[in-house]
Amino acid sequence: MLSCARFTRAGPLAQVPVRRHYTSRGLRIMGLSINLEGKVALITGASSGLGARFAHVLAAAGAKVVLASRRVERLKELRADIESKGGSAHVVRLDVTDPDSIRAAIAHAETEAGTIDILVNNSGVSTTQRMVDVTPDDFDFVFDTNTRGAFFVAQETAKRMIARARGAERNGSPLPQSRIINIASVAGLKVLSQIGVYCMSKAAVVHMTRAMALEWGRHGINTNAICPGYIDTEINHHHWETEAGQKLVQMLPRKRVGKPEDLDGLILLLASDQSDFINGAIINADDGMV
C-alpha cells in the first residue's frame, strides 16, 4: 500500500528529502519534494486572490512564473514581491475574452520566459441575480470569461505543448511533461442560489477539462480541474464579516471558509511531475461542502 505523501515546507525552495523503506504494509513515502526548477508556469487571473497565491507558491517551488491579467499595474506589484523573495516572474497583459489578446499574451510569455510547461487557468467572474433576471449581457459576461476564455487560453497553450511533444517524438526524445490546471468551482458541481449562470459556466469547465484530458493526454499533457469551495480572498473578505456571510458559514460542514493557502499542496501536486498518472481528475477542495 502506498501511503499518502506528506507535504512540508521549511521555506522558499526548500527540499524535503524523500525517504523510502519497506514495512509490513509495503512501500512508505515519508516525505515528498516538489521541485519546479526549469519549469515555466503561466497563471491567468494572477492580479489578486487565488491567482496571486498560486503564483507565489509555484515561484517558491522554483518555477519561472508568467503573471497574466488585464490589471498590469497589480501584476507589476506582484512581480516585485515575488522577485524580492528570490523568485522569477514576468508580466503579460491578457484579456481572456479577446482571442487576439490570448495569442499575443502567450507568444509574449514564451518569448520572455520560455516554453510554457504549466498553465493555471484561473480567470473568472460572476454576477448575482435570479435566473429570471439574467440578461444576454449578464450571460455573455460570465461565459465569455469563465468558459469561452478558459477554453481558448488552454487551446492556444496546448497547441504549443503539442507541437513540442511532436518534435520530441520525431527526435526520439521522451515526451515533455505538460500540465493544464483549470480552476473550476464546487458551484460547477452543486447549484447555488442566485449565481446560476456562474454555476453553469463552471459546470462547463468541468466537462471541458475531461474532454481536454481525453484528447491531449497522448501528447504528455495532463489536464485536471480544482473545484474550490468558499475561499476567503480580498475580493469577498468583507462578505464573511456580514450577518449574511456568518449565516452561510454556519451552514457549512465545519463552519469555516478556506484560505488561499489551503490549496497550496494541491496546486503543487498537479503542477509537478509527481502527478503523471492524474489526468482528467476533478478535485474538490471544499472542506466537505459537496
Rosetta silent file (secondary structure, phi, psi, omega in degrees, C-alpha in Angstrom):
SEQUENCE: MLSCARFTRAGPLAQVPVRRHYTSRGLRIMGLSINLEGKVALITGASSGLGARFAHVLAAAGAKVVLASRRVERLKELRADIESKGGSAHVVRLDVTDPDSIRAAIAHAETEAGTIDILVNNSGVSTTQRMVDVTPDDFDFVFDTNTRGAFFVAQETAKRMIARARGAERNGSPLPQSRIINIASVAGLKVLSQIGVYCMSKAAVVHMTRAMALEWGRHGINTNAICPGYIDTEINHHHWETEAGQKLVQMLPRKRVGKPEDLDGLILLLASDQSDFINGAIINADDGMV
SCORE:     score description
SCORE:     0.000 S_00000001
   1 L     0.000  134.864  179.364    0.000    0.000    0.000 S_00000001
   2 L   -92.980  118.658 -178.388    1.315    3.428   -0.905 S_00000001
   3 L   -74.562  163.490  178.827    0.845    5.869    1.947 S_00000001
   4 L   -66.613  139.788  175.539   -0.275    9.439    1.400 S_00000001
   5 L   -71.198  142.485  179.714    2.505   11.871    0.589 S_00000001
   6 L  -111.630  121.371  179.726    3.101   14.457    3.285 S_00000001
   7 L   -90.503  131.509  170.788    3.956   17.991    2.173 S_00000001
   8 L  -134.672  156.270  178.945    6.135   20.124    4.412 S_00000001
   9 L  -135.993  124.882  175.346    7.807   23.453    3.778 S_00000001
  10 L   -99.251    4.079 -178.459   10.849   24.822    5.553 S_00000001
  11 L   141.594  175.068 -179.701   10.841   27.947    3.414 S_00000001
  12 L   -55.718  134.100  177.146   11.014   29.027   -0.230 S_00000001
  13 L    63.559   15.017 -179.987   12.613   26.432   -2.486 S_00000001
  14 L   -66.822  142.275  178.017   13.097   24.105    0.481 S_00000001
  15 L  -108.405  127.889  176.749   13.693   20.476   -0.429 S_00000001
  16 L  -101.198  115.151 -176.867   12.177   17.739    1.697 S_00000001
  17 L   -62.121  141.541  177.486   14.202   14.551    1.296 S_00000001
  18 L   -92.969  118.275  179.240   12.237   11.511    0.185 S_00000001
  19 L  -113.377  124.527 -178.393   12.925    8.565    2.464 S_00000001
  20 E  -119.547  137.612  171.704   11.552    5.197    1.424 S_00000001
  21 E  -150.475  153.987 -179.490   11.625    1.975    3.348 S_00000001
  22 E   -84.422  139.856  174.023    9.747   -1.311    3.245 S_00000001
  23 E  -131.523 -179.294  178.302    7.382   -2.204    6.059 S_00000001
  24 L   -64.181  -18.249 -179.978    4.843   -4.956    6.562 S_00000001
  25 L   -97.949    2.251  177.544    2.354   -2.671    4.818 S_00000001
  26 E   108.025 -156.422 -176.260    4.534   -2.080    1.759 S_00000001
  27 E   -75.593  131.078  178.387    6.347    0.963    0.418 S_00000001
  28 E  -119.726  131.404  174.417    6.042    4.085    2.536 S_00000001
  29 E  -102.631  116.021 -175.261    6.958    7.576    1.368 S_00000001
  30 L   -83.077  -23.074  179.819    7.876    9.669    4.385 S_00000001
  31 L  -157.902  162.547 -177.967    8.178   12.965    2.525 S_00000001
  32 L  -138.072  128.981  179.319    7.774   14.375   -0.957 S_00000001
  33 L   -98.103  128.406  173.725    9.849   17.020   -2.681 S_00000001
  34 L  -109.087  110.149 -178.331    8.178   19.301   -5.214 S_00000001
  35 L  -122.802  112.924 -178.106   10.844   20.957   -7.338 S_00000001
  36 L  -105.756   18.171  178.480    9.662   23.017  -10.305 S_00000001
  37 L   -60.204  136.579 -177.587   13.040   24.469  -11.245 S_00000001
  38 L    88.634   -5.897  179.046   13.351   24.740  -15.013 S_00000001
  39 L   -97.160  149.429  174.187    9.573   24.893  -15.465 S_00000001
  40 E  -114.383  126.746 -178.108    7.614   27.854  -16.825 S_00000001
  41 E  -119.690  125.486  174.690    4.135   28.427  -15.387 S_00000001
  42 E   -99.798  123.935  179.781    1.533   30.779  -16.865 S_00000001
  43 E  -117.284  116.737  176.250   -1.101   31.908  -14.353 S_00000001
  44 E   -88.591  157.846 -176.081   -4.153   33.767  -15.630 S_00000001
  45 L    60.649   36.852 -171.313   -6.159   35.998  -13.325 S_00000001
  46 L   -85.954   -2.258 -171.545   -2.943   36.468  -11.362 S_00000001
  47 L   -76.127  -13.436 -179.344   -3.524   40.030  -10.186 S_00000001
  48 L  -162.960  175.421  170.905   -5.337   39.067   -6.974 S_00000001
  49 H    57.262 -137.885 -177.273   -6.890   36.305   -4.899 S_00000001
  50 H   -62.082  -38.001 -179.239   -6.155   32.702   -5.729 S_00000001
  51 H   -59.314  -43.754  178.501   -4.197   33.601   -8.856 S_00000001
  52 H   -64.608  -40.043  178.951   -1.711   35.684   -6.887 S_00000001
  53 H   -64.637  -45.059  178.598   -1.377   32.926   -4.307 S_00000001
  54 H   -58.248  -40.243  179.817   -0.769   30.286   -6.984 S_00000001
  55 H   -62.100  -45.613  178.412    1.949   32.483   -8.480 S_00000001
  56 H   -59.938  -44.951 -175.113    3.722   32.813   -5.124 S_00000001
  57 H   -66.691  -45.117 -179.392    3.534   29.073   -4.455 S_00000001
  58 H   -68.275  -36.829  176.456    4.811   27.972   -7.857 S_00000001
  59 H   -65.553  -39.820  179.187    7.604   30.550   -7.774 S_00000001
  60 H   -64.143  -27.517  178.252    8.619   29.376   -4.303 S_00000001
  61 L   -85.029    0.529  173.944    8.904   25.844   -5.699 S_00000001
  62 L   108.395   -5.249 -179.641   11.337   27.095   -8.345 S_00000001
  63 L   -72.988  149.235  168.139    9.124   27.727  -11.378 S_00000001
  64 E   -85.113  117.031 -173.292    9.563   30.779  -13.552 S_00000001
  65 E  -102.211  141.296  174.269    6.077   32.306  -13.378 S_00000001
  66 E  -111.974  118.499 -175.055    4.328   34.424  -16.000 S_00000001
  67 E   -94.174  122.954 -174.970    1.652   36.631  -14.462 S_00000001
  68 E  -127.375  133.403  179.868   -1.285   37.358  -16.770 S_00000001
  69 E  -176.089  171.694  173.049   -4.257   39.659  -16.267 S_00000001
  70 L   -79.179  -25.936 -174.841   -5.788   42.889  -17.545 S_00000001
  71 L   -89.672   83.100 -172.366   -4.572   44.765  -14.443 S_00000001
  72 H   -65.853  -37.368 -179.206   -0.926   45.163  -15.369 S_00000001
  73 H   -62.505  -39.264  176.272   -0.036   47.533  -12.531 S_00000001
  74 H   -65.104  -37.574  178.413   -1.195   44.958   -9.986 S_00000001
  75 H   -64.229  -38.747  179.000    0.858   42.339  -11.783 S_00000001
  76 H   -64.069  -37.872  176.532    3.963   44.510  -11.579 S_00000001
  77 H   -64.442  -42.156  178.536    3.499   44.809   -7.819 S_00000001
  78 H   -65.145  -42.044  177.823    3.150   41.035   -7.556 S_00000001
  79 H   -58.109  -45.349 -179.975    6.240   40.516   -9.707 S_00000001
  80 H   -61.135  -39.780  179.718    8.254   42.793   -7.425 S_00000001
  81 H   -65.076  -44.800  179.274    7.047   40.866   -4.371 S_00000001
  82 H   -63.489  -44.153 -178.970    7.972   37.510   -5.907 S_00000001
  83 H   -66.463  -32.386  178.580   11.388   38.759   -7.011 S_00000001
  84 H   -66.044  -21.291  179.153   12.069   40.204   -3.554 S_00000001
  85 L   -97.097    5.550  177.189   11.688   36.671   -2.197 S_00000001
  86 L    96.462    6.067  179.728   14.119   35.214   -4.725 S_00000001
  87 L   -89.744  174.919  179.383   11.613   34.060   -7.341 S_00000001
  88 E  -119.807  127.059 -176.111   11.471   34.707  -11.074 S_00000001
  89 E  -144.134  147.640  175.297    8.413   36.411  -12.593 S_00000001
  90 E  -129.865  158.060 -177.085    7.307   38.060  -15.830 S_00000001
  91 E  -120.346  132.913  171.073    4.222   40.142  -16.622 S_00000001
  92 E  -135.228  142.018  175.375    1.953   39.942  -19.670 S_00000001
  93 E   -81.853  134.614 -178.406   -1.314   41.716  -20.302 S_00000001
  94 L  -144.201  126.352  169.295   -4.145   39.298  -21.065 S_00000001
  95 L  -112.636  106.527 -172.781   -7.837   39.749  -21.773 S_00000001
  96 L   -69.597  -11.780  178.070   -9.208   36.206  -21.962 S_00000001
  97 L   -85.614   -3.601 -176.023  -12.337   37.412  -23.776 S_00000001
  98 L  -117.424  109.991 -178.429  -10.247   38.575  -26.754 S_00000001
  99 H   -57.097  -36.794  178.341   -8.734   35.840  -28.987 S_00000001
 100 H   -65.199  -39.444  177.877   -6.091   38.233  -30.339 S_00000001
 101 H   -64.632  -38.910  178.731   -5.055   39.127  -26.787 S_00000001
 102 H   -61.233  -50.362 -178.900   -4.783   35.432  -25.912 S_00000001
 103 H   -61.870  -43.090 -178.482   -2.497   34.675  -28.848 S_00000001
 104 H   -66.610  -41.547 -177.653   -0.355   37.750  -28.238 S_00000001
 105 H   -65.467  -42.673 -178.302   -0.043   37.136  -24.495 S_00000001
 106 H   -70.331  -38.436  175.361    1.018   33.515  -24.855 S_00000001
 107 H   -62.479  -43.473  178.529    3.508   34.367  -27.590 S_00000001
 108 H   -63.201  -42.064 -179.837    4.905   37.156  -25.399 S_00000001
 109 H   -59.120  -43.748 -178.009    5.073   34.819  -22.403 S_00000001
 110 H   -73.258  -30.022  174.988    7.148   32.273  -24.310 S_00000001
 111 H   -66.368  -41.563 -176.860    9.416   34.978  -25.719 S_00000001
 112 H   -76.974  -41.575 -168.304   10.068   36.342  -22.228 S_00000001
 113 H  -117.359  -17.081 -175.529   10.218   33.153  -20.173 S_00000001
 114 L   108.457  178.534 -176.475   10.495   30.161  -22.497 S_00000001
 115 L   -61.585  140.855 -175.812    8.100   27.393  -23.471 S_00000001
 116 L   -80.921  124.004  176.923    5.130   27.021  -21.139 S_00000001
 117 L   -96.973  -30.871 -172.187    5.124   23.800  -19.112 S_00000001
 118 E  -133.645  128.472  171.539    2.267   24.625  -16.741 S_00000001
 119 E  -115.274  125.249  170.187   -0.936   26.579  -17.300 S_00000001
 120 E  -106.942  105.642 -172.241   -3.077   27.610  -14.338 S_00000001
 121 E   -90.103   88.085 -163.981   -6.332   28.665  -15.985 S_00000001
 122 L  -113.968  -11.053 -176.032   -7.703   30.839  -13.204 S_00000001
 123 L   -60.248  139.470  179.307   -9.543   33.848  -14.677 S_00000001
 124 L  -165.617  149.620  176.855  -13.142   34.094  -13.518 S_00000001
 125 L  -138.868  167.939  178.124  -16.056   36.467  -12.937 S_00000001
 126 L  -150.375  162.978  169.823  -19.563   36.193  -11.540 S_00000001
 127 L  -133.302  160.394 -179.664  -22.863   38.019  -11.280 S_00000001
 128 L  -123.996  112.435  174.136  -25.605   37.726   -8.683 S_00000001
 129 L  -169.955  163.649  176.590  -29.239   37.619   -9.740 S_00000001
 130 L   -73.138  155.389 -175.879  -32.178   35.281  -10.086 S_00000001
 131 H   -59.041  -35.478 -178.702  -32.412   33.263  -13.273 S_00000001
 132 H   -70.128  -13.822 -177.998  -35.475   35.166  -14.481 S_00000001
 133 H  -101.360   -2.703 -177.818  -33.477   38.398  -14.270 S_00000001
 134 L   -69.305  127.958  177.334  -30.417   37.274  -16.260 S_00000001
 135 L   -97.496  164.060  174.458  -29.909   39.380  -19.380 S_00000001
 136 H   -56.123  -36.115  178.417  -27.979   38.363  -22.507 S_00000001
 137 H   -66.501  -40.878  176.768  -25.226   40.744  -21.410 S_00000001
 138 H   -59.892  -47.127 -178.198  -25.057   39.089  -17.965 S_00000001
 139 H   -60.402  -49.466 -178.635  -24.853   35.663  -19.570 S_00000001
 140 H   -64.755  -37.927  179.791  -22.146   36.663  -22.038 S_00000001
 141 H   -56.446  -45.871 -177.602  -20.146   38.487  -19.344 S_00000001
 142 H   -75.493  -49.345 -175.871  -19.812   35.299  -17.280 S_00000001
 143 H   -69.336  -33.077 -179.282  -19.452   32.730  -20.066 S_00000001
 144 H   -62.463  -34.376  178.260  -17.030   34.817  -22.134 S_00000001
 145 H   -88.802  -55.276 -168.974  -14.515   34.753  -19.275 S_00000001
 146 H   -70.828  -34.597 -174.413  -15.218   31.569  -17.328 S_00000001
 147 H  -112.012  -61.484 -178.578  -15.871   29.162  -20.183 S_00000001
 148 H   -61.888  -47.557 -179.994  -15.012   30.603  -23.583 S_00000001
 149 H   -61.937  -46.276  179.531  -11.938   32.436  -22.298 S_00000001
 150 H   -60.555  -39.923 -179.614  -10.693   29.454  -20.310 S_00000001
 151 H   -63.108  -49.205 -173.490  -11.145   27.194  -23.332 S_00000001
 152 H   -75.164  -26.590  171.068   -9.232   29.348  -25.785 S_00000001
 153 H   -64.959  -47.095  179.284   -6.389   30.070  -23.341 S_00000001
 154 H   -63.595  -41.187 -178.928   -5.993   26.323  -22.815 S_00000001
 155 H   -62.357  -47.183 -179.032   -6.303   25.633  -26.537 S_00000001
 156 H   -63.707  -39.590  177.507   -3.633   28.156  -27.538 S_00000001
 157 H   -66.938  -43.067 -178.212   -1.290   26.848  -24.843 S_00000001
 158 H   -64.625  -35.667  177.439   -1.977   23.231  -25.772 S_00000001
 159 H   -55.630  -42.157 -179.258   -1.191   23.864  -29.443 S_00000001
 160 H   -72.424  -38.079  177.144    2.315   24.853  -28.402 S_00000001
 161 H   -64.375  -40.746 -179.877    2.626   21.948  -25.966 S_00000001
 162 H   -66.487  -41.971  177.988    1.502   19.507  -28.673 S_00000001
 163 H   -60.102  -40.675  178.788    3.977   20.924  -31.195 S_00000001
 164 H   -65.827  -40.269  179.371    6.764   20.461  -28.662 S_00000001
 165 H   -64.432  -41.170  179.057    5.641   16.879  -27.973 S_00000001
 166 H   -66.183  -35.699  175.389    5.602   16.040  -31.683 S_00000001
 167 H   -63.393  -40.479  178.129    9.075   17.479  -32.041 S_00000001
 168 H   -64.375  -40.506  179.213   10.272   15.253  -29.212 S_00000001
 169 H   -62.771  -42.015  179.503    8.684   12.211  -30.858 S_00000001
 170 H   -62.948  -33.764 -178.625   10.424   12.946  -34.156 S_00000001
 171 L   -87.469   -2.049 -177.757   13.738   13.189  -32.338 S_00000001
 172 L    73.155   20.817 -179.864   13.116   10.032  -30.341 S_00000001
 173 L   -92.594  159.817  175.944   13.145   12.014  -27.094 S_00000001
 174 L   -62.654  150.390  177.006   10.834   11.443  -24.110 S_00000001
 175 L   -63.889  135.668  173.127    7.566   13.377  -24.165 S_00000001
 176 L   -62.739  148.634  176.399    7.757   16.670  -22.250 S_00000001
 177 L   -89.307  111.080 -179.427    5.675   16.758  -19.079 S_00000001
 178 E  -116.767  149.885 -176.100    2.993   19.431  -19.561 S_00000001
 179 E  -135.799  132.453  169.674    0.247   20.459  -17.153 S_00000001
 180 E  -121.700  122.977 -179.199   -3.039   22.340  -17.537 S_00000001
 181 E  -118.426  107.812  178.336   -4.872   23.116  -14.303 S_00000001
 182 E   -89.393  130.520  177.724   -8.344   24.567  -14.766 S_00000001
 183 E   -93.277  103.401  178.110   -9.795   26.361  -11.765 S_00000001
 184 L   -94.090 -132.884 -179.373  -13.460   25.389  -11.705 S_00000001
 185 L  -173.430  154.291  171.036  -15.635   25.567   -8.576 S_00000001
 186 H   -61.434  -21.365  176.443  -17.900   23.489   -6.374 S_00000001
 187 H   -66.829  -15.277  173.727  -20.559   25.666   -7.998 S_00000001
 188 H   -83.310   -8.623 -179.761  -19.908   23.614  -11.121 S_00000001
 189 L  -114.523  -21.934 -176.570  -20.953   20.504   -9.205 S_00000001
 190 L  -139.300  123.704 -177.758  -23.673   21.903   -6.947 S_00000001
 191 L   -73.981  131.550  179.955  -26.158   24.600   -7.941 S_00000001
 192 L  -116.548  147.671 -173.436  -26.174   27.583   -5.589 S_00000001
 193 L   -65.466  137.532  171.862  -28.898   30.197   -5.324 S_00000001
 194 L    68.348    7.616  171.113  -28.712   33.422   -7.353 S_00000001
 195 L  -128.805   39.647 -175.074  -25.455   32.535   -9.102 S_00000001
 196 H   -59.032  -40.109 -179.353  -26.970   30.118  -11.589 S_00000001
 197 H   -66.625  -39.919  175.817  -25.096   31.456  -14.610 S_00000001
 198 H   -60.616  -45.277  178.724  -21.795   31.162  -12.740 S_00000001
 199 H   -58.430  -44.674  178.891  -22.688   27.573  -11.792 S_00000001
 200 H   -60.714  -42.961 -177.822  -23.466   26.770  -15.425 S_00000001
 201 H   -65.493  -37.483 -179.378  -20.181   28.264  -16.618 S_00000001
 202 H   -78.433  -29.053  172.489  -18.132   26.253  -14.124 S_00000001
 203 H   -62.478  -38.091  176.529  -20.031   23.034  -14.893 S_00000001
 204 H   -63.526  -37.823  178.596  -18.907   23.568  -18.479 S_00000001
 205 H   -63.670  -36.643  178.059  -15.299   23.909  -17.274 S_00000001
 206 H   -59.318  -49.999 -179.125  -15.603   20.532  -15.532 S_00000001
 207 H   -73.282  -31.070  174.145  -16.570   18.755  -18.754 S_00000001
 208 H   -58.575  -42.870  179.688  -14.121   20.855  -20.751 S_00000001
 209 H   -59.947  -45.345 -179.523  -11.359   19.505  -18.504 S_00000001
 210 H   -65.215  -39.151  179.150  -12.369   15.907  -19.155 S_00000001
 211 H   -65.484  -41.995  178.352  -12.543   16.486  -22.907 S_00000001
 212 H   -64.226  -42.395  179.876   -9.088   18.067  -22.943 S_00000001
 213 H   -60.977  -40.770 -178.824   -7.643   15.237  -20.862 S_00000001
 214 H   -64.490  -43.695 -174.735   -9.075   12.665  -23.260 S_00000001
 215 H   -85.548  -33.316 -171.277   -7.689   14.284  -26.410 S_00000001
 216 H   -99.587  -10.745 -177.887   -4.444   15.811  -25.190 S_00000001
 217 H   -58.472  -34.189 -178.607   -3.159   13.174  -22.780 S_00000001
 218 H   -63.955  -16.703  179.542   -1.422   11.298  -25.615 S_00000001
 219 H   -98.945   15.289  178.785    0.805   14.356  -26.064 S_00000001
 220 L    79.646   16.120  179.460    2.040   14.313  -22.468 S_00000001
 221 E  -101.637  116.852  173.932   -0.442   16.962  -21.328 S_00000001
 222 E   -95.171  122.333 -178.823   -2.188   16.233  -18.042 S_00000001
 223 E  -116.613  121.541 -179.126   -5.345   18.322  -17.683 S_00000001
 224 E  -136.758  164.470  179.160   -7.106   18.473  -14.329 S_00000001
 225 E  -127.333  141.153  170.977   -9.514   20.775  -12.519 S_00000001
 226 E  -104.329  132.585  177.637   -9.629   22.083   -8.981 S_00000001
 227 E  -113.269   88.226  179.101  -13.083   22.867   -7.581 S_00000001
 228 E   -69.211  149.474  168.759  -12.562   25.201   -4.623 S_00000001
 229 L   -86.486 -147.888  179.255  -15.307   25.743   -2.097 S_00000001
 230 L   -72.745  120.709 -179.906  -15.748   29.035   -0.290 S_00000001
 231 E  -121.504  132.103  179.619  -12.332   30.716   -0.025 S_00000001
 232 L   -80.886  108.657  177.482  -11.717   33.975    1.837 S_00000001
 233 L  -124.404  175.563 -178.623   -9.919   36.328   -0.570 S_00000001
 234 L   -63.051  -25.273 -178.359   -9.537   40.080   -0.812 S_00000001
 235 L   -72.600  -38.411 -175.574  -12.473   40.207   -3.226 S_00000001
 236 L  -113.583    6.696 -173.505  -15.012   38.620   -0.885 S_00000001
 237 H   -55.259  -40.492 -177.807  -13.431   39.142    2.535 S_00000001
 238 H   -62.486  -30.166 -176.839  -15.970   41.760    3.593 S_00000001
 239 H   -63.891  -37.263 -176.251  -18.839   39.337    2.921 S_00000001
 240 H   -71.832  -11.188  177.699  -17.700   36.879    5.581 S_00000001
 241 H   -94.719   -6.733 -179.924  -17.912   39.636    8.185 S_00000001
 242 L   -85.644  167.063  177.998  -21.559   40.434    7.396 S_00000001
 243 H   -62.013  -41.853  179.184  -24.580   38.833    9.015 S_00000001
 244 H   -63.609  -40.547  178.907  -25.421   37.037    5.765 S_00000001
 245 H   -64.275  -41.625  179.589  -21.868   35.760    5.475 S_00000001
 246 H   -66.276  -36.219  176.396  -21.844   34.456    9.024 S_00000001
 247 H   -63.609  -39.922  178.721  -25.149   32.660    8.456 S_00000001
 248 H   -64.819  -42.548  178.856  -23.660   30.972    5.426 S_00000001
 249 H   -57.777  -40.387 -178.304  -20.594   29.893    7.396 S_00000001
 250 H   -66.848  -17.253  178.962  -22.839   28.257    9.986 S_00000001
 251 H   -88.741  -10.648 -178.064  -24.378   26.126    7.232 S_00000001
 252 L   -79.199  153.816 -174.302  -21.020   24.701    6.131 S_00000001
 253 L   -54.450  -41.591 -179.790  -19.941   21.239    7.375 S_00000001
 254 L  -115.810   18.615  172.369  -17.147   22.557    9.609 S_00000001
 255 L    51.391   49.669  178.606  -18.471   26.104    9.920 S_00000001
 256 L  -157.611  156.912  171.829  -15.481   27.727    8.297 S_00000001
 257 L  -108.394  159.631 -178.076  -14.303   29.062    4.951 S_00000001
 258 E   -83.161  170.226  173.871  -10.974   28.249    3.403 S_00000001
 259 L  -116.013  153.483 -179.891   -7.891   30.368    2.905 S_00000001
 260 H   -51.933  -36.050 -178.274   -5.926   30.599   -0.350 S_00000001
 261 H   -68.676  -13.779  176.452   -3.045   28.696    1.239 S_00000001
 262 H   -66.897  -14.312  178.804   -5.350   25.707    1.773 S_00000001
 263 H   -99.552    1.721 -175.599   -4.878   24.968   -1.941 S_00000001
 264 H   -55.875  -52.721 -176.132   -1.063   25.110   -1.857 S_00000001
 265 H   -60.986  -39.366 -177.552   -0.453   21.365   -1.699 S_00000001
 266 H   -69.480  -44.038 -179.677   -2.963   20.587   -4.428 S_00000001
 267 H   -65.882  -37.088  177.765   -1.687   23.161   -6.920 S_00000001
 268 H   -64.850  -44.657 -179.756    1.889   21.988   -6.317 S_00000001
 269 H   -61.159  -49.550 -175.939    0.992   18.346   -6.841 S_00000001
 270 H   -68.379  -25.037  178.060   -0.934   18.939  -10.062 S_00000001
 271 H   -80.793  -17.162 -169.911    1.830   21.178  -11.435 S_00000001
 272 L   -94.268  166.716  175.733    4.570   18.659  -10.712 S_00000001
 273 H   -67.335  -19.395  179.816    5.866   15.564  -12.475 S_00000001
 274 H   -68.020  -10.846  178.681    4.592   13.552   -9.499 S_00000001
 275 H   -96.523   23.163 -172.761    1.051   13.929  -10.898 S_00000001
 276 L   -56.991  -30.551 -177.262    1.924   11.969  -14.044 S_00000001
 277 L   -98.476   10.329  178.148   -0.898    9.430  -13.514 S_00000001
 278 L  -107.698  110.181 -177.504   -3.514   12.072  -12.674 S_00000001
 279 L  -147.687  127.768 -178.040   -5.332   13.168  -15.818 S_00000001
 280 L    80.601   14.183 -178.658   -8.943   14.273  -16.221 S_00000001
 281 L   -82.319  141.686  174.146   -9.448   14.495  -12.463 S_00000001
 282 E  -114.361  106.652 -168.892  -11.985   16.887  -10.961 S_00000001
 283 E  -109.964  118.394  176.051  -10.766   17.506   -7.430 S_00000001
 284 E   -76.869  136.109  170.595  -12.912   19.176   -4.781 S_00000001
 285 E  -129.220   74.661 -165.160  -11.123   21.383   -2.279 S_00000001
 286 L  -134.612    9.668  177.855  -14.210   22.369   -0.341 S_00000001
 287 L    60.746   30.056  177.030  -13.924   21.056    3.241 S_00000001
 288 L    85.978   14.675 -176.583  -16.722   18.561    2.600 S_00000001
 289 L   -65.635  -38.666 -178.786  -19.208   21.046    1.178 S_00000001
 290 L  -100.615    0.000    0.000  -20.242   18.805   -1.756 S_00000001
